């Protein structure tokens, strides 16, 4: 499993956007403890909990864990998802609907709470690409530039460069987001953040190459292109190993079994090693 490590004692490996079962599309049973364990296995030291329209304030009891789960929420307003992190509180979402002009007011509302607002992918690029200047004027604090959700992996490289230039020009935060909902086994991105710093240089984003190359393909192609990109990234010995296992599994699945015989790799071994026996011939010698 990929894992990020750092020798920078002043930095924190962090995830800015992750969900639990409290989200409407979160995996059932995906608790705070499981979310923490998922992050811990991959080297994260902290993660914001940003369930859809449900504020996590950090007050729920947690089992002992080596990572910190931090307060946050993901607001859904007028075709845009806005991640709010820090001392977040409930907001009247209906007051930010109906138009882009009303929607962008949420950035100031989040700032008044003392929290930070981050425009999430893929919504800002899909629905508000021409409104990003209005986002900045209204007070957005940052943008996601990598998001591991399949629908967000299609963010094109040219679009990422455009958003990076916008953020750099206005000294805004840029982040990567696992956007974990309990379904994936690994992340595609990590963040190395320096607490206390502000703006564009606050955070460094480390993304796996698989997350970047998908940007020039349509979202619905991800189930095909991602395995292919992964296969291309392997060494020849790793490819041979994967192909060998694929062949073994296919043979195992195709091997007929006698009724009542349980599954097991031993069936395949016995079947491959069994020699064919000649069919018995009836004795036709006349009496």
N, C-alpha and C positions, 0 to 999 in steps of 0.2 A: 504494500500500500504506500503511495507517495506521501511524503511527510516533509514539512519545511522546518528547518532549524536555523538558528542564528547565534552568533557570538556577540551580538550587540546587546549588552545588558540593559541599555536604556530603551530598547524597543519592545513592542508587544506584538505577537502574531495573533491577528484578530480577524473575525468574520463580522461584517457589518449588516448581514441580512440572512436570517434563518427562521424557520417556523417549527411549531409543535402541532400536536393534534387539535389545539384550540382553533387553528385556521380551518376554514371550510374545506380546503383541499389538502389539509395535512393528513398524514397517514394515521389511521386509527391505532392508538396505543403508543404513538410517538411522543413520549413524555419528555419533560425537561431533563430528566436523568439520562435518557437515551440520546437526546440531542447533545448533551455535554460529553457523553462517552464517544459519540461519533466525531466530535471536534477534537477531543483529546487524542484519539488514535492517530490523527493526521497532523499533530504538532501545534494545533491552536492553543493559545493560552487564554483566550477570551472570545466571547461571541455575544452580539446583541440578539435579543429575542424579539422578532418583529412579526408577530402574527397579524393576519388581516383584520384591521379595525378593532382589535382587542389589545388593550394596553397591558404590557407586562411591566410591572413596577419593581420587580425583584423581591417581592415580599413572600412569595411562596417558598415553603421549606424544600431544601434540596439535600440529597445524600452527599457524603463527602466526595469532593471532586477537585482535581488540580486546576480546573479552569474556572473563570468567572463568567456567569451569565448576566448580561447587563440589560437595563431597561430600554424598551423600544416598542415600536408599533409600525405597521405599514398601512397608511391610509389610502383608500380607493376613492378618488374624486374626479369626476368628469374625464374619463378615459386616461387617467394618469394614476400611477401608484407612487406614493411619496413615503419614503422611509424616514421616520422621525426617531432619533436616538438621544438618550440622556434623560433628563427629568420630564418625561412626557406625561400629558394628562389627556383626558377625553376631550374631543372636539365635536361641535355640531356639523357633521359632514354635509348635511343638506345645504348649509349656507355657502358651500364652495362649489356647488353644481350649477349646471345650466350654460356656462360659457367659460372660455379660457380666462377671460378677464376676472371672473369671480373665483375660478379655481386657483389662480396663482396667489390669491390672498392667504392661502393656507401657509405659505412660507413665513409670512410675518407673524401669523398666529402661533406657529411652532417656535419661532424665535422669542416671542413674548413669554413662553414657558421656560425659556432657558435651554431649549433643546436644539438639535441640529437637523436640518432637512436635507435629504438626498433624493434626487429624482431617479426613479428606478427604470431599468430596462425590462422589456423592450418598449414599454409604453411611450416614453418620451420621444423615442425615435420613430415609432410607428404612427403615433397619433398627434405629436406636437413638435415635429421636426422644425417647423417654421416659427415656433413660438419660444425657442430656447433663449432668445434675447430677452423676451418678456419674463422668463423664469429668473434670469439674472437680475433684471431691474427690480423684480418683486422680492428678491432676497433669498433665493435658493442658496444653500451652503455648499452643494456639491452634486456630482453626477456619478452614477455607476458607469464604468467603462468595460467591465466584464461581468457577466451574470451566467451562472451555470445551468439555469433552466433551459430545456431544449429549445423553447420558442425564442429565447434571448441569445442563443449562440449564433444566430444569423446576423448579428450586428456587424456590418461590413467594416473592413479596415479603414476605408476612407471616412466613414462616419465617425469611427473612434478617433481618428486624427483630427477631425473637425471639432469634436467635443473637447479633446485635450487642448487644442489651441484656445478654445473659448475659456476653458477653466484656467489655463495658465495666464491668459490675458487679464482675468479678473481675480486671480489668486483664490480659486475655489478648490475644494477638496475633490479628489477623484478616488474611487474605491472599486474593489472587486467584491462580488457577492456570491456565496455558494447558493443562496436562495433554496437551501435544503428544506424539503417538506417531509423527509423521512423515507424517501423512495430510493435515492441513489446511495451507492456504497462509498464513493469518493468525491472529493471536491475537485473543481477545475482551477481554483484560484485561492491565493492567500494574500493577506495584507500585513505589511510590516509598518506599524504605526508608532510614532513618538509622542507620548502623552505630553500635553502642554503646548505643543507646536500647533500652528494654525495655517490654514490655506493649502495651496497647491503642493507644498513640500512636506506636509504633515505625514503623508502616507505613501508607501511604495507598494505597487501591485505586482504580484508574481503569478502569472497565469501559465497553465500547461499549454503546450503547443496545440493540443487537440481542440482546445477552446477557441483558439485564434483562427485556425484554418477553416472552421465551419462558417465563418462570417461571410464568405462569398458564395454560400449555397443557401437554398431555400430551407426554412425551418423543418418542413415535413420530410426532408431527405436525411435528417440526422440519424434515424435508426439504421440507415444503410451506410452513410458516409463516415460516421464516427467509428464503427468497427473497422472499416477499410483504412481510415487514417491511422488508427491504432496499430493495425497489422503492418502498415508501411513503416512505422516507427521502430519496429522490433528488429533485432539482429537476425541473421540467417538461422542461427541455432535456435533462437526463440520461436521463429516462424515454424521451423521443422517440428519443434515440440508441440506447438499449438495444433498443427495439422495432424500430427500423430494422434493426439487425443481426440480430435474431431472424428477421424476415421474409426478409432476404437469405439467411440460412443455411437456412431452411426451403425456399425456392425452389431453392437450390443442391442440397439433398438430394433434392428431388422431381424434378429435371430428368433425364430419361432420357439415357443416354450410349450411343454406338455401342460395339460390342464392341471391346475392346482400347484404348479411349480412356482416358487417365489422368485422375485428378481434377485439378481446378484451377478457380479462379474465372473463368478465361478461357472455360471451357465455358458458364458461366452468361451471361457477357456476349455471347458469340457467339449463344447460343440466344435471348436476349432481343432481339438486334439483327437476327436473321435474318428476312427477309420470306418469307411463304408463297408458294410458287410453284405455278401451276396445273398440275394433272396433265395429262400429254400425252394427246391424244385420237387414237385410231387412225383412219387414213384409210380411210373406208368407201366412197369413190367407186368405182362399178363400172368395171371396165376397159373 
